[in-house]
Amino acid sequence: MHLALIGFMGTGKTTLGRALGEKLAMPVVDTDAYIVAHSRLTIGEWFAQRGEEAFREAESEALAHILALPPHVIATGGGLPVREANRIALCTHAFVVGLVAHEADIVARVRKDDTRPLAQSGAHVRALLASRKEAYACAHMTVHTSRCTVEEVVEAIARAYAHDTP
């Protein structure tokens, strides 16, 4: 079974995905990196040239391809679980871990990252967090990443994954 990490930008999905892949000896795929590699467009270019809806469609297509692979650690884009079909697919084919962090920590982590088209301001981050709360609630497990080390989070997720997967 896949292990999928969902959550808002800046909660640690990519970093923890890599660490979990190493710990569990599983291949890792980041949906944003997958889309960039297959389209040769950066995330910013997707949003500027094709719009957010086209990017969300590309996310859904990427997810379908990834879920057809043998088990992977999947670091999803922050908006991927907003679509109900994506949430259903993830929860059917993966052990889903929701990553959360304090709003101030998220803003601090993403404010200088110009590759994140939706991290325009603290107010915008706050509004997106509120609008995505329900989408992230589908997770089988939720982990708060603000005050934990990567190692602590990896250990907690690895234990839960081993316990909940056949």
N, C-alpha and C positions, 0 to 999 in steps of 0.2 A: 504494500500500500504506500502511496505517495505521502510525503509530509509537506504540508503547505503552510507558509507563513503569510498571514494577511495583517493589515494594519495601515495606519496613516504613514505618509512619508516621514522619514526621520525617526522611526521607531526601532530600526535595526534589522529590517528584513534581509537585506543583502549581506550584511556582515554576519548575522547569525546563520543565514543559509549556508554560507561558506564553512563556518565553524561546525555546523551540524553535519554537513556532508562529510567533512573530515572525520568527525567523531563516529558517525554511523557507517562510514565507508560506502556512502551513496553518492551518485552523481548529483550535481546541483545545476539548476537552471533558474535564471532570473528572467521573468517574463518581459521586462523592459529591455534587457540586453538581447533577448531572443528576437524581439520585434526590430530592434535597431540592426542586428546582424542580418536579418532576412529582408529588410526593406532598404537598408543603407541610408536611412533617415534618422537623425537624432530625435529624441522625444520632443525637444523644442521645435524642430522642423515639422514633425507630425502636426503639432498643435497650430503652428503658424501657417502651414501650407494646406493642410487637409481638415483641420478642426478637431475638436475633442471627440465628437461622435465617431468620426472615422478611426481615431485612435482606439476608442472603446471597442469598436468592431474588430480591429486588429488584435486587441487583447483577447477577445473571445475566441477568435480563430487560433491564436497562439496557444491558449489554454487547452483547446480541444486536441491540438497536436501533441502537446506535452503530456496530457493525461492518457494518451494512447501509448506512451512509452513505458518501459519497465519502471519500477519505483524510483523516484527522484525526490530530492529536497527541492521544493519550488518556492522561490521568493517572488511573490506577486507584486505587481504595481499597486499603489495605494488605492486606485479607483476600480481595480478589477472586480472586487466583490459587490460593487454597487449594482451591477446587473444581476437580477434574480437567477437567471439561467447559469451564470458563473458560480454563484453561491451553491446552487443545487449540485452542479458538476463537481465542485471542490468537495463538498460534504459527502458525496457519494463515493468518490474515488481517492480521497485523501484524509489523513488525520490533520485537521485544520487547527492551527495555533494562531490566535489573535494576539498581536503585540500592541501594547499601549504604552504611552509615556505622558508625562506632564506636558501641558501645552507650552510652557516656557522652555522646556528642554527641546521640544520639537522645533520651535521657532529658532532657538539658538543653533540647532544642528543644521537647519536648512536655509537660514537667511542669506548666507553668502554663496549658495549653490545656484548658479545661473542655469543649470541644466534642468531645473524643476519649474516648469511653466506655471504651476498652480500655487507656488510658494511666494506670492507677490507681497504679502504683508501679514502681520500678526492678526489683523482683523479678518483677512481672507482665510487664513489657516483656521481660526476659530469657527468661522462659518462652515467651512468644509468639514471640520471635525464633527460639528453638530449634525450636519446633513448625512454623514456616513456612519453615525453611531449604530444604527440598526443593521447596516450591511456587515459591520464587523462583529455583531453579536452572534452570528451563526457559528462562530468558532467552537470547536470541541473543548478547547482550553484557552485561557487568557493569561498572558504573562506581562507584568509591568517591567519595563526595561529602564526606567529612569535611574533607579538607585542600585542596580545590580551590575555585576561584571558580566562580560560576555560568557565567561566560563560558568558562572552560576546559572545563567539563563539556559545555556546549552545543556547543562546537567539536568535541569528540571524538565526541559522538553524531551530530552533523550529518554529519561525514565518513563515519562508519560507515554511516549510513542511506543516504547518496548512493551509497556503494560497493556496498551489498547490495540495493538496490531497482532494479528495471528502469526 
